[in-house]
């Protein structure tokens, strides 16, 4: 009678995992869900051994060579067996942590399978929640009748488009081009906006940098400005301007040129500055503090959209950004110089008495708020009845 073959003896693995240090380093102030932490965790097998004793010896060698455990782990863990987690070292400057474990192959495989199931469930849940939020947003926009453009746009985002969506072509003309499409002049796919369409337009969206657009030309800045100026001049009924990826904002909206007075109040008043109610310039290019100050020439704004337009670089050298709020000796120091966009924001609010909403979504990313505006600005705006949307922080 033949003997049954013995099952192969299970191997022991030395497993090194690395994962974000929640609440520390670049993740300070951030929390991760179980699925987010799992998704950001990496696994590496650093050895496979026939006995647990051999695996433990390798694990200890790995710990002693790792900078994550340097200077503290021997005293902390003493002769205790793994798992050894570097987060127990309380180094709050770490961006990531390590964990060293010894585990049977079957346990390792089971953990990976469990992670896959967790992420699959989380993905399905996130997709369901996103779909529900999208439908709710569509319903809200339908009821309000407001023009709205999301970033990213459809199909991920939800838009409620303006009556006219246009692109300035490489010939300086304004073409009717729906968002999501690239201007193609050949063949008449996208028609030139007629004078009547421009005159009657009350809600205008301008976009486009690719295809046959002026913005796509290497030296098309002059052509773009000429076409944009002509379009704004022709839209005599305009009350809402949604200008994506805007450039030369002060020049095109307020007429500022070399030699213009420094004070925005002394710039020439135009039909646009007197009648425009909604100005949306998200993701503007080179939107300097002076551009915001010039928007104080407008007097009828009710909504202002500056999503991801305020530039951190203008305030990064201001000493106030680096003051220790817990050091009483620093109170009041370096407070004379306002943050770069403070003066302009308050001036716009002063000039537009009917202003009710300012959208600054994206300003919390990379701590942008502290590099661009003084805290007092938000308090002043709130006191005047202006609702400021800061959005939520999505980038650290």
PAGUBA-458384 format. One record per residue (C-alpha): residue number from 1; chain; x negated, y, z. Coordinates in Angstrom, 2 decimals. Each point is the difference from the previous one (the first is absolute). Layout:
! residues N
R  num  chaine        X        Y        Z
R  NUM       A        X        Y        Z
...
***
This chain:
! residues 396
R  num  chaine        X        Y        Z
R    1       A     0.00     0.00     0.00
R    2       A    -1.39     3.34    -1.08
R    3       A    -0.49     2.70     2.58
R    4       A     1.73     3.33    -0.56
R    5       A    -2.35     2.76    -1.02
R    6       A    -0.55     2.52     2.75
R    7       A     1.28     3.50    -0.59
R    8       A    -2.86     2.45    -0.47
R    9       A    -0.92     1.82     3.18
R   10       A     1.29     3.56     0.10
R   11       A    -2.57     2.71    -0.43
R   12       A    -0.39     3.04     2.26
R   13       A    -0.24     3.43    -1.62
R   14       A    -1.69     3.17     1.19
R   15       A     2.44     2.68    -1.17
R   16       A    -0.76     3.72    -0.10
R   17       A     2.94     2.37    -0.45
R   18       A    -0.19     3.76    -0.46
R   19       A     3.00     2.27     0.45
R   20       A     0.81     3.71     0.52
R   21       A    -0.67     1.40     3.46
R   22       A     3.54     1.16     0.71
R   23       A    -0.02     3.39     1.72
R   24       A    -3.77     0.48    -0.34
R   25       A    -2.42     1.61    -2.44
R   26       A     1.69     1.01    -3.24
R   27       A     3.17    -1.73     1.21
R   28       A     0.33     2.19     3.09
R   29       A     3.65     0.82     0.53
R   30       A     1.16    -2.77    -2.31
R   31       A     1.80    -3.21     0.80
R   32       A     0.24    -3.09    -2.22
R   33       A     2.83    -2.47    -0.28
R   34       A    -0.88    -3.68     0.25
R   35       A     0.31    -0.34    -3.77
R   36       A    -2.18     3.08    -0.67
R   37       A    -2.69    -1.28     2.33
R   38       A     0.12    -3.45    -1.59
R   39       A    -0.25     1.46    -3.49
R   40       A    -3.09     1.98     0.98
R   41       A    -1.74    -2.92     1.74
R   42       A    -2.80    -1.81    -1.82
R   43       A    -1.13    -3.56     0.73
R   44       A    -3.47    -1.46    -0.48
R   45       A    -1.16    -3.53     0.83
R   46       A    -3.54     0.24     1.37
R   47       A    -0.59    -3.69     0.49
R   48       A     1.65    -3.44    -0.05
R   49       A    -1.17    -2.62     2.52
R   50       A     0.67    -3.57     0.97
R   51       A     0.12     0.81     3.73
R   52       A     1.43     2.86     2.02
R   53       A    -3.33     0.34     1.85
R   54       A    -1.84     0.76    -3.23
R   55       A     2.68     2.52    -0.98
R   56       A    -0.24     1.75     3.38
R   57       A    -3.75     0.37    -0.38
R   58       A     0.46     1.59    -3.40
R   59       A     2.73     2.31     1.32
R   60       A    -2.27     1.24     2.79
R   61       A    -2.81     0.66    -2.47
R   62       A     2.47     1.98    -2.13
R   63       A     1.16     2.08     2.98
R   64       A    -3.56     0.86     1.02
R   65       A    -0.79     1.23    -3.51
R   66       A     3.12     2.12    -0.38
R   67       A    -0.18     3.75     0.76
R   68       A     3.63    -0.15     1.09
R   69       A    -1.03    -1.96     3.11
R   70       A    -3.33     1.67     0.63
R   71       A    -0.99     0.99     3.56
R   72       A     3.20    -1.02     1.76
R   73       A     1.28    -3.42    -1.08
R   74       A    -2.39    -2.18     2.02
R   75       A     1.01     1.66     3.26
R   76       A     3.66     0.09    -0.93
R   77       A     0.55    -3.51    -1.32
R   78       A    -2.82    -1.63     2.00
R   79       A     0.09    -3.72    -0.89
R   80       A     3.66    -0.05    -0.90
R   81       A     0.99    -1.71    -3.25
R   82       A     1.42     1.81    -3.04
R   83       A     2.14     1.71    -1.20
R   84       A    -2.19     3.07     0.42
R   85       A     1.74     3.21    -1.01
R   86       A    -2.06     3.18    -0.39
R   87       A     2.99     2.17     0.93
R   88       A    -0.65    -1.06     3.62
R   89       A    -3.12     2.17    -0.19
R   90       A     2.20     3.14     0.06
R   91       A    -2.02     1.77    -2.68
R   92       A     2.56     2.59    -1.13
R   93       A    -2.19     1.19    -2.87
R   94       A     0.33    -3.31    -1.84
R   95       A     1.95     0.08    -3.24
R   96       A     0.18    -3.81    -0.06
R   97       A    -0.39    -2.86     2.46
R   98       A    -1.27    -3.57    -0.21
R   99       A     1.20    -3.22     1.54
R  100       A    -2.11    -3.17     0.09
R  101       A     1.79    -3.31     0.45
R  102       A    -0.65    -3.73    -0.14
R  103       A     2.95    -1.96    -1.28
R  104       A     0.83    -3.33    -1.67
R  105       A     0.53     0.10    -3.74
R  106       A     3.69    -0.91     0.44
R  107       A     0.57     2.96     2.33
R  108       A    -1.72     2.36    -2.46
R  109       A     2.13    -1.24    -2.90
R  110       A     3.16     0.29     2.09
R  111       A    -0.84     3.61     0.94
R  112       A    -0.52     1.00    -3.64
R  113       A     3.30    -1.63    -0.94
R  114       A     1.74     1.86     2.82
R  115       A    -1.53     3.29    -1.19
R  116       A     1.24    -0.63    -3.54
R  117       A     3.53    -0.65     1.27
R  118       A    -0.10     3.12     2.19
R  119       A    -1.12     2.22    -2.88
R  120       A     2.57    -1.49    -2.35
R  121       A     2.78     0.71     2.48
R  122       A    -1.31     3.52     0.64
R  123       A    -0.20     0.73    -3.74
R  124       A     3.59    -1.13    -0.51
R  125       A     1.13     2.08     2.97
R  126       A    -1.87     3.07    -1.23
R  127       A     1.50    -0.36    -3.49
R  128       A     3.49    -0.28     1.48
R  129       A    -0.54     3.05     2.22
R  130       A    -1.42     2.00    -2.92
R  131       A     2.97    -0.91    -2.17
R  132       A     2.41     1.05     2.72
R  133       A    -1.84     3.30     0.54
R  134       A    -0.01     0.62    -3.75
R  135       A     3.75    -0.50    -0.27
R  136       A     0.55     2.27     3.00
R  137       A    -2.19     2.68    -1.58
R  138       A     1.88    -0.28    -3.29
R  139       A     3.30     0.41     1.83
R  140       A    -1.24     3.03     1.93
R  141       A    -1.34     1.68    -3.13
R  142       A     3.21    -0.73    -1.87
R  143       A     2.04     1.67     2.72
R  144       A    -2.27     3.00     0.36
R  145       A    -0.40     0.68    -3.71
R  146       A    -3.58     1.12     0.68
R  147       A    -2.86    -0.46    -2.41
R  148       A    -2.61    -2.30     1.52
R  149       A    -3.15    -1.67    -1.27
R  150       A    -1.72    -2.76     1.93
R  151       A    -3.67    -1.00    -0.04
R  152       A    -0.53    -2.58    -1.31
R  153       A     2.95     0.32    -2.33
R  154       A     2.46    -2.69    -1.12
R  155       A     0.25    -2.94     0.16
R  156       A    -1.62     0.20     3.44
R  157       A     1.32     3.45     0.79
R  158       A     3.33     1.74    -0.49
R  159       A     0.51     3.06    -2.20
R  160       A     2.89     2.36    -0.46
R  161       A    -1.24     1.76    -3.14
R  162       A     0.21     3.63    -1.05
R  163       A     2.16     0.99    -2.96
R  164       A    -3.13     0.51    -2.12
R  165       A    -3.26    -1.96     0.25
R  166       A    -2.79     1.46    -2.11
R  167       A    -3.64    -0.39    -1.00
R  168       A    -2.18     2.73    -1.50
R  169       A    -1.42    -1.40    -3.22
R  170       A    -3.46     0.43    -1.44
R  171       A     1.52     2.53    -2.41
R  172       A     1.31     2.12     2.91
R  173       A     3.66    -0.89    -0.60
R  174       A     2.31    -1.42     2.69
R  175       A     1.34    -3.49    -0.74
R  176       A     2.87    -1.91     1.61
R  177       A    -1.72    -2.99     1.59
R  178       A     1.61    -2.04     2.81
R  179       A    -2.18    -0.78     3.00
R  180       A    -1.87    -3.24    -0.45
R  181       A    -0.52     0.56    -3.71
R  182       A    -3.10     1.39    -1.71
R  183       A     0.44     2.72    -2.60
R  184       A    -0.23    -1.22    -3.58
R  185       A     0.36     2.78    -2.57
R  186       A    -0.30    -2.17    -3.12
R  187       A     3.27    -1.35    -1.38
R  188       A     2.20     2.33     2.03
R  189       A     0.43    -2.39     2.91
R  190       A     0.05     2.96     2.37
R  191       A     1.72     3.12    -1.36
R  192       A    -1.08     3.56     0.63
R  193       A     2.30     1.73     2.48
R  194       A     2.24     2.43    -1.84
R  195       A     0.29     3.64     1.01
R  196       A     3.59    -0.65     1.09
R  197       A    -1.05    -2.94     2.20
R  198       A    -2.68     2.10     1.66
R  199       A     2.28     2.99     0.54
R  200       A     2.72    -2.12     1.59
R  201       A    -2.36    -2.04     2.18
R  202       A     0.63     0.50     3.71
R  203       A    -2.02    -2.95     1.26
R  204       A    -3.32    -0.70    -1.69
R  205       A    -2.63    -2.68     0.58
R  206       A    -3.40     0.29    -1.69
R  207       A    -2.44    -2.92    -0.02
R  208       A    -2.46    -1.88    -2.19
R  209       A    -3.76    -0.33    -0.36
R  210       A    -0.36    -2.76    -2.59
R  211       A     0.86    -0.63    -3.63
R  212       A     0.43     3.14    -2.10
R  213       A     0.30     2.33     2.98
R  214       A    -2.08     3.17     0.27
R  215       A    -1.24    -1.18     3.40
R  216       A    -1.55    -3.05    -1.66
R  217       A    -2.27     2.13    -2.17
R  218       A    -3.55     0.45     1.22
R  219       A     0.25     3.75    -0.62
R  220       A     3.78     0.32     0.14
R  221       A     0.30     2.18     3.10
R  222       A     0.64     3.19    -1.97
R  223       A     2.54    -1.74    -2.24
R  224       A     1.74    -1.46     3.05
R  225       A     0.24     3.36     1.75
R  226       A     1.29     1.72    -3.13
R  227       A     2.69    -2.65    -0.51
R  228       A     1.02    -0.07     3.65
R  229       A     0.26     3.79     0.15
R  230       A     2.19     0.03    -3.12
R  231       A     2.27    -2.71     1.42
R  232       A     0.51     1.84     3.30
R  233       A     0.70     3.23    -1.87
R  234       A     2.61    -1.71    -2.19
R  235       A     1.85    -1.68     2.91
R  236       A     2.02     3.08     0.95
R  237       A     2.51    -1.99     2.09
R  238       A    -2.61    -1.87     2.01
R  239       A     0.73    -0.54     3.70
R  240       A    -2.03    -3.15     0.66
R  241       A    -3.53    -0.77    -1.22
R  242       A    -1.43    -3.47     0.62
R  243       A    -3.56     0.25    -1.29
R  244       A    -2.06    -3.16     0.38
R  245       A    -3.78     0.07     0.00
R  246       A     0.15     3.79    -0.18
R  247       A    -3.04     2.11    -0.87
R  248       A    -0.69     3.76    -0.10
R  249       A     2.93     0.43     2.39
R  250       A    -0.58     3.65     0.92
R  251       A    -0.66     1.11    -3.56
R  252       A     3.07    -1.69    -1.48
R  253       A     2.49     0.65     2.78
R  254       A    -0.99     3.47     1.19
R  255       A    -2.07     1.38    -2.87
R  256       A    -3.21     0.33     2.01
R  257       A    -3.05     0.72    -2.13
R  258       A    -3.42     1.50     0.60
R  259       A     0.50     3.49     1.34
R  260       A     3.40    -0.68     1.58
R  261       A     0.58     1.45     3.50
R  262       A    -0.99    -2.28     2.86
R  263       A     3.34     0.39     1.77
R  264       A     2.67    -2.25    -1.54
R  265       A     2.65     2.59     0.84
R  266       A    -1.67     2.35    -2.50
R  267       A     0.18    -2.49    -2.88
R  268       A     2.57     0.78    -2.67
R  269       A     3.50    -1.25     0.84
R  270       A     1.55    -2.15    -2.73
R  271       A     3.29    -1.70    -0.69
R  272       A    -1.58    -3.27     1.11
R  273       A    -1.26     1.34     3.33
R  274       A     3.41     1.57     0.70
R  275       A     2.31    -2.89    -0.94
R  276       A    -1.82    -3.33     0.45
R  277       A     1.60    -1.95     2.86
R  278       A    -1.92    -3.28    -0.08
R  279       A    -3.73    -0.31    -0.70
R  280       A    -1.47    -3.50    -0.01
R  281       A    -3.73    -0.30    -0.76
R  282       A    -1.04    -3.38     1.45
R  283       A    -3.54    -1.28    -0.59
R  284       A    -1.13     3.35    -1.41
R  285       A    -3.49     0.29    -1.39
R  286       A    -2.34     2.41     1.82
R  287       A     2.74     1.59     2.11
R  288       A    -2.07     2.48     2.03
R  289       A     1.18     1.90     3.09
R  290       A     0.19     3.13    -2.17
R  291       A     2.50    -1.76    -2.27
R  292       A     2.30    -0.55     2.95
R  293       A    -0.40     3.63     1.07
R  294       A     1.05     1.11    -3.49
R  295       A     3.24    -1.97     0.29
R  296       A     1.05     2.68     2.49
R  297       A     0.83     2.05    -3.14
R  298       A     3.12    -2.21    -0.27
R  299       A     3.01     1.21     1.97
R  300       A     2.89    -2.44    -0.60
R  301       A    -1.54    -3.41     0.75
R  302       A     2.16    -2.42     1.96
R  303       A    -2.16    -3.11    -0.39
R  304       A    -3.75    -0.33    -0.47
R  305       A    -1.64    -3.33    -0.82
R  306       A    -3.76    -0.16     0.58
R  307       A    -0.42    -3.75     0.37
R  308       A    -3.70    -0.95    -0.02
R  309       A    -0.98     3.45    -1.33
R  310       A    -1.81     1.55     2.98
R  311       A    -3.73    -0.73    -0.31
R  312       A    -1.93    -1.19     3.07
R  313       A    -3.31     1.31    -1.35
R  314       A     0.95     3.62     0.65
R  315       A     0.20    -0.51     3.75
R  316       A    -2.55    -2.69     0.68
R  317       A    -2.63     2.54     1.14
R  318       A     2.28     1.79     2.45
R  319       A    -1.38    -0.59     3.54
R  320       A     3.53    -0.35     1.39
R  321       A     0.29    -3.38    -1.67
R  322       A    -2.69    -1.40     2.26
R  323       A     0.94     1.59     3.31
R  324       A     0.46    -2.41     2.91
R  325       A     3.57     0.55     1.25
R  326       A    -0.97    -1.41     3.40
R  327       A    -2.93     2.37     0.54
R  328       A     1.27     3.06     1.85
R  329       A    -3.27     1.82    -0.68
R  330       A     0.90     0.05    -3.70
R  331       A     3.47     1.52     0.45
R  332       A     0.40     3.00    -2.24
R  333       A    -3.32    -0.43    -1.77
R  334       A    -0.02     0.41    -3.78
R  335       A     3.74     0.71    -0.06
R  336       A    -0.26     3.29    -1.88
R  337       A    -0.28    -1.52    -3.47
R  338       A     3.30    -1.55    -1.11
R  339       A     0.06    -3.28    -1.85
R  340       A    -0.11     0.55    -3.77
R  341       A     3.69    -0.31    -0.87
R  342       A     1.43     1.61     3.15
R  343       A     0.16     3.57    -1.30
R  344       A     1.61    -1.03    -3.29
R  345       A     2.60    -2.26     1.60
R  346       A     1.15     2.72     2.39
R  347       A     0.01     2.59    -2.79
R  348       A     2.22    -2.22    -2.18
R  349       A     2.41    -0.46     2.90
R  350       A     0.06     3.76     0.63
R  351       A     0.74     0.80    -3.64
R  352       A     2.71    -2.64    -0.50
R  353       A     2.69     0.56     2.60
R  354       A     2.17    -2.85    -1.32
R  355       A    -2.79    -2.57     0.15
R  356       A     1.36    -3.11     1.73
R  357       A    -2.30    -2.86    -0.96
R  358       A    -3.71    -0.58    -0.58
R  359       A    -1.23    -3.44    -1.02
R  360       A    -3.59    -0.77     1.05
R  361       A     0.17    -3.77    -0.32
R  362       A    -3.54    -1.39    -0.20
R  363       A    -1.53     2.61     2.28
R  364       A    -0.41    -2.49     2.86
R  365       A    -2.26    -2.26    -2.07
R  366       A    -3.66     0.27     1.02
R  367       A     1.08     2.48     2.72
R  368       A     0.67     2.57    -2.72
R  369       A     2.27     2.12     2.19
R  370       A    -2.76     1.06     2.37
R  371       A    -2.25     1.04    -2.90
R  372       A     2.62     2.12    -1.75
R  373       A     2.47     1.62     2.43
R  374       A     0.03     1.27     3.56
R  375       A     2.42    -1.78     2.34
R  376       A     1.74     3.30     0.64
R  377       A     1.21     0.12    -3.62
R  378       A     2.38    -2.91     0.51
R  379       A     1.36     1.63     3.15
R  380       A     0.59     3.32    -1.77
R  381       A     1.73    -1.67    -2.93
R  382       A     2.23    -2.06     2.30
R  383       A     0.98     3.16     1.88
R  384       A     1.08     1.54    -3.32
R  385       A     2.15    -2.99    -0.85
R  386       A    -2.34    -1.47    -2.60
R  387       A    -0.08    -3.79    -0.02
R  388       A    -3.52    -1.30    -0.71
R  389       A    -0.42    -3.57    -1.23
R  390       A    -3.42    -1.38     0.91
R  391       A     0.76    -3.53    -1.19
R  392       A    -1.81    -2.88     1.63
R  393       A    -3.66    -0.85     0.20
R  394       A    -0.98    -2.65    -2.54
R  395       A    -3.77     0.51    -0.28
R  396       A    -2.60     0.27     2.73
***
